[in-house]
């Protein structure tokens, strides 16, 4: 029994401390404005940071789903076309479910790893590794 306790303590030390925190994971809502025929997300960089993902990766997903062109300008993202805040928030939520949240434990403590031609979502909380579709 003593050996088991020691092994359990050693395993707990190897798990990142944020796994034990019970804070709620909130996805920031997009703050948008429409200028002519362009939709601009003002807080794009904040959204990408909250999701702990590379801004170009999120941008690529949004452009594919919206079927439009777009660019990242400093803190904001600019898309060709008029889109509602609800549309963009729904897409960000879908991105989060596919590319951020662990399919096993549901925690956002994940990162994307590339192995050869394949991409995997690796969870730092439970150690799960799931394949994900590459964004074309």
C-alpha positions as CSV (number, residue, x, y, z in Angstrom):
1,X,0.0,0.0,0.0
2,X,2.9,2.4,0.8
3,X,4.4,1.8,-2.6
4,X,1.0,2.6,-4.3
5,X,0.8,5.9,-2.4
6,X,4.3,6.9,-3.5
7,X,3.5,6.1,-7.1
8,X,0.2,8.1,-6.9
9,X,2.0,11.1,-5.5
10,X,4.6,10.9,-8.3
11,X,1.9,10.7,-10.9
12,X,0.1,13.8,-9.4
13,X,3.4,15.8,-9.6
14,X,3.7,15.1,-13.3
15,X,0.2,16.5,-14.1
16,X,0.1,20.3,-14.8
17,X,-1.4,22.3,-11.9
18,X,-4.1,23.9,-14.0
19,X,-5.7,20.5,-14.4
20,X,-6.7,20.6,-10.7
21,X,-8.2,24.1,-11.0
22,X,-12.0,24.1,-11.3
23,X,-12.3,27.5,-13.1
24,X,-14.9,27.6,-15.9
25,X,-13.7,27.7,-19.5
26,X,-15.5,30.6,-21.2
27,X,-15.2,31.4,-24.9
28,X,-15.2,35.2,-25.4
29,X,-18.1,36.4,-27.6
30,X,-17.0,38.1,-30.8
31,X,-17.2,41.9,-30.9
32,X,-17.9,42.7,-34.6
33,X,-18.8,45.6,-36.8
34,X,-19.7,45.7,-40.4
35,X,-18.0,48.3,-42.6
36,X,-19.3,48.3,-46.2
37,X,-19.1,44.7,-47.4
38,X,-16.6,43.7,-44.7
39,X,-17.1,42.1,-41.3
40,X,-14.5,42.9,-38.7
41,X,-14.0,40.9,-35.4
42,X,-12.4,43.5,-33.1
43,X,-11.3,41.0,-30.4
44,X,-10.0,38.3,-32.7
45,X,-6.6,38.0,-31.0
46,X,-8.3,37.7,-27.6
47,X,-10.5,34.9,-28.8
48,X,-7.5,33.0,-30.2
49,X,-5.5,33.5,-27.0
50,X,-8.5,32.3,-24.8
51,X,-8.7,29.1,-27.0
52,X,-4.9,28.7,-26.7
53,X,-4.6,28.3,-30.5
54,X,-2.5,29.9,-33.2
55,X,-4.5,32.8,-34.7
56,X,-3.9,31.7,-38.4
57,X,-5.2,28.2,-37.6
58,X,-8.5,29.7,-36.3
59,X,-8.6,32.1,-39.2
60,X,-8.2,29.3,-41.7
61,X,-11.1,27.4,-40.2
62,X,-13.4,30.5,-40.2
63,X,-12.5,31.4,-43.8
64,X,-13.3,27.8,-44.9
65,X,-16.6,27.7,-43.0
66,X,-17.7,31.2,-44.2
67,X,-16.5,30.4,-47.8
68,X,-14.8,33.8,-48.0
69,X,-11.5,35.6,-47.9
70,X,-10.0,37.2,-44.8
71,X,-6.9,38.7,-43.2
72,X,-5.6,39.2,-39.7
73,X,-4.7,42.8,-38.9
74,X,-3.1,43.3,-35.5
75,X,-5.8,42.5,-32.9
76,X,-8.6,42.0,-35.4
77,X,-9.8,39.8,-38.3
78,X,-11.4,41.2,-41.4
79,X,-13.7,39.0,-43.6
80,X,-15.1,39.8,-47.0
81,X,-18.9,39.8,-46.7
82,X,-21.5,40.6,-44.1
83,X,-21.9,38.1,-41.2
84,X,-23.7,38.3,-37.9
85,X,-22.2,38.0,-34.5
86,X,-24.3,34.9,-33.9
87,X,-22.9,33.2,-37.0
88,X,-19.3,33.9,-36.0
89,X,-19.9,32.8,-32.4
90,X,-21.5,29.6,-33.6
91,X,-18.5,28.9,-35.8
92,X,-16.0,29.7,-33.0
93,X,-18.0,27.3,-30.7
94,X,-17.8,24.5,-33.4
95,X,-14.0,25.2,-33.7
96,X,-13.7,24.8,-30.0
97,X,-15.5,21.5,-29.9
98,X,-13.4,20.1,-32.7
99,X,-9.9,21.6,-32.2
100,X,-9.8,22.6,-28.5
101,X,-11.9,20.5,-26.1
102,X,-10.6,17.0,-25.3
103,X,-13.0,14.4,-26.6
104,X,-12.4,12.2,-23.6
105,X,-12.5,14.5,-20.6
106,X,-13.9,17.7,-22.1
107,X,-11.2,20.0,-20.7
108,X,-9.6,22.7,-22.8
109,X,-6.0,21.8,-21.8
110,X,-5.0,20.5,-25.2
111,X,-2.5,21.3,-27.9
112,X,-2.3,20.2,-31.6
113,X,0.6,17.9,-32.6
114,X,1.6,17.1,-36.2
115,X,3.0,13.6,-37.0
116,X,3.9,13.2,-40.6
117,X,0.7,14.0,-42.5
118,X,-1.6,13.6,-39.5
119,X,-2.7,16.0,-36.8
120,X,-3.6,15.0,-33.2
121,X,-5.3,16.7,-30.4
122,X,-3.3,15.9,-27.3
123,X,-4.8,16.5,-23.8
124,X,-2.5,17.6,-21.1
125,X,-5.1,16.8,-18.4
126,X,-5.9,13.1,-19.1
127,X,-3.2,12.2,-21.7
128,X,-5.7,11.3,-24.4
129,X,-4.6,11.6,-28.1
130,X,-7.2,11.9,-30.8
131,X,-6.8,12.4,-34.5
132,X,-8.3,15.6,-36.0
133,X,-9.0,16.7,-39.5
134,X,-6.5,19.0,-41.1
135,X,-7.9,22.4,-42.2
136,X,-7.5,22.7,-45.9
